Amino acid sequence: MGTLTGANAVFTLAISPPAFAPQVSPTLFAAPVQLQGFAADDSFATEAIASVETLMGVDGILSAGFVYVPIRQTIAIQADSISNQLFDNWWNAMQTTKDVYVAQGVITLTTIQTKYALTNGNLTTYHPIADVKKLLQPRRYGITWQIVSPAPVQ
């Protein structure tokens, strides 16, 4: 039986500007950039989603319907990681242009032979400065994805 380590997880992001932003470069990171320096016990996580809404009628009959829902993800990066620069550049570009930059990503978890395609992500929370304690604490970022699609690693 294999191991369940997260140490060999690979997470890449590519970030593009809005379609009509001629005053900026075509992409912040044209090619996917691999994130590095994850926090030890809290690298990245997604919230549980509910893609079905239900409604109980007064007669006790349950109705249900599929709904699209955003997928929220939190990423924790060590304070000294160079990957903080990617999020800083992403945030600064949005502040400069006052527009939204969109990410595409891939997570590969070789321990479970699964790859996740992350589509149409927005930087929805940004931690501008590491919390200062005895050691600088990880910075946390939130990305909200339109689609997360799992597939086996080939």
C-alpha positions as CSV (number, residue, x, y, z in Angstrom):
1,M,0.0,0.0,0.0
2,G,1.2,3.5,-0.8
3,T,1.6,6.6,1.3
4,L,-0.8,9.5,1.8
5,T,1.9,12.2,2.0
6,G,1.0,15.6,0.7
7,A,4.7,16.4,0.4
8,N,4.8,15.5,-3.3
9,A,1.7,17.5,-4.3
10,V,2.2,19.8,-7.3
11,F,0.1,22.9,-7.7
12,T,0.5,25.2,-10.7
13,L,-1.3,28.5,-11.6
14,A,-1.4,30.6,-14.7
15,I,-3.0,34.1,-14.4
16,S,-4.4,36.2,-17.3
17,P,-5.7,39.7,-17.4
18,P,-9.2,40.7,-18.4
19,A,-10.0,40.4,-22.1
20,F,-10.1,44.1,-22.6
21,A,-7.0,45.4,-20.8
22,P,-4.7,46.6,-23.5
23,Q,-2.7,48.8,-21.1
24,V,-1.2,45.7,-19.4
25,S,0.9,42.8,-20.5
26,P,-1.0,39.9,-22.0
27,T,-0.5,37.7,-19.0
28,L,1.0,38.0,-15.5
29,F,2.2,34.4,-15.8
30,A,1.8,33.1,-19.3
31,A,3.0,29.7,-18.5
32,P,1.9,27.9,-15.4
33,V,4.0,28.7,-12.3
34,Q,4.5,26.0,-9.6
35,L,3.6,27.1,-6.1
36,Q,6.3,26.4,-3.6
37,G,6.7,26.7,0.2
38,F,3.4,25.5,1.4
39,A,2.6,25.7,5.1
40,A,3.4,22.5,6.9
41,D,0.0,21.4,8.3
42,D,-2.4,23.5,6.1
43,S,-1.1,23.6,2.5
44,F,-4.4,24.0,0.7
45,A,-8.0,23.1,1.2
46,T,-11.4,23.4,-0.5
47,E,-14.7,23.9,1.3
48,A,-17.5,21.3,1.0
49,I,-20.0,22.2,-1.7
50,A,-23.7,21.5,-2.0
51,S,-24.6,21.2,-5.7
52,V,-28.2,20.2,-5.1
53,E,-30.8,22.4,-3.5
54,T,-33.8,20.8,-1.9
55,L,-37.2,22.1,-1.0
56,M,-39.8,20.2,1.1
57,G,-43.4,20.7,0.2
58,V,-46.1,21.1,2.9
59,D,-47.3,17.6,1.9
60,G,-43.9,16.1,2.8
61,I,-42.7,15.5,-0.8
62,L,-39.0,16.5,-1.3
63,S,-38.1,18.2,-4.5
64,A,-34.4,18.7,-5.6
65,G,-32.6,20.4,-8.3
66,F,-29.0,20.6,-9.5
67,V,-27.3,24.0,-9.1
68,Y,-23.9,25.3,-10.1
69,V,-21.9,26.5,-7.1
70,P,-18.5,28.2,-6.7
71,I,-15.7,26.2,-5.2
72,R,-13.8,28.1,-2.6
73,Q,-10.2,27.2,-1.9
74,T,-7.7,28.4,0.7
75,I,-3.9,28.2,0.1
76,A,-1.4,28.7,2.9
77,I,2.1,29.7,1.8
78,Q,5.1,30.1,4.2
79,A,6.0,33.7,4.8
80,D,9.5,33.3,3.2
81,S,8.2,31.5,0.0
82,I,8.9,33.0,-3.4
83,S,5.3,32.0,-4.3
84,N,4.0,34.9,-2.3
85,Q,5.3,37.1,-5.1
86,L,2.8,35.5,-7.5
87,F,-0.1,36.5,-5.3
88,D,1.3,39.9,-4.6
89,N,1.7,40.5,-8.4
90,W,-1.9,39.2,-9.0
91,W,-3.3,41.5,-6.3
92,N,-1.2,44.5,-7.5
93,A,-2.3,44.0,-11.1
94,M,-6.0,44.1,-10.1
95,Q,-5.4,47.2,-8.0
96,T,-3.6,48.9,-10.9
97,T,-6.2,48.1,-13.6
98,K,-9.2,48.0,-11.2
99,D,-10.3,44.8,-13.0
100,V,-10.3,41.1,-12.4
101,Y,-7.5,38.7,-13.4
102,V,-8.4,35.1,-13.9
103,A,-6.4,32.0,-13.0
104,Q,-6.3,28.5,-14.4
105,G,-4.7,25.8,-12.3
106,V,-3.7,22.1,-12.0
107,I,-3.2,20.2,-8.8
108,T,-1.5,16.8,-9.1
109,L,-1.7,14.4,-6.1
110,T,0.6,11.5,-7.1
111,T,-0.1,9.6,-3.9
112,I,-3.7,9.0,-5.0
113,Q,-2.9,9.2,-8.8
114,T,-5.4,12.1,-9.3
115,K,-5.1,15.4,-11.1
116,Y,-7.5,18.3,-10.7
117,A,-8.1,20.9,-13.4
118,L,-9.0,24.2,-11.9
119,T,-11.0,26.5,-14.2
120,N,-11.8,30.2,-14.0
121,G,-10.4,31.2,-10.6
122,N,-10.6,34.5,-8.9
123,L,-8.4,35.8,-6.1
124,T,-11.2,36.4,-3.6
125,T,-9.1,36.8,-0.4
126,Y,-5.6,38.2,-0.1
127,H,-3.4,38.2,3.0
128,P,-1.1,41.3,2.4
129,I,1.4,40.8,5.2
130,A,2.5,37.7,7.2
131,D,1.3,37.7,10.8
132,V,4.4,38.4,13.0
133,K,4.9,36.1,16.0
134,K,8.0,34.3,17.1
135,L,8.2,33.1,13.5
136,L,6.5,34.8,10.6
137,Q,3.3,33.0,10.0
138,P,2.0,31.6,6.6
139,R,0.1,33.9,4.4
140,R,-3.3,32.7,3.3
141,Y,-5.0,33.3,0.0
142,G,-8.5,32.4,-1.3
143,I,-9.3,31.5,-4.8
144,T,-12.9,30.9,-5.9
145,W,-13.1,28.4,-8.8
146,Q,-15.9,28.0,-11.4
147,I,-15.0,24.3,-12.0
148,V,-12.8,21.7,-10.3
149,S,-12.5,18.5,-12.4
150,P,-10.7,15.4,-11.1
151,A,-9.2,12.9,-13.4
152,P,-6.8,10.0,-13.0
153,V,-3.1,10.7,-13.5
154,Q,-1.9,9.0,-16.8
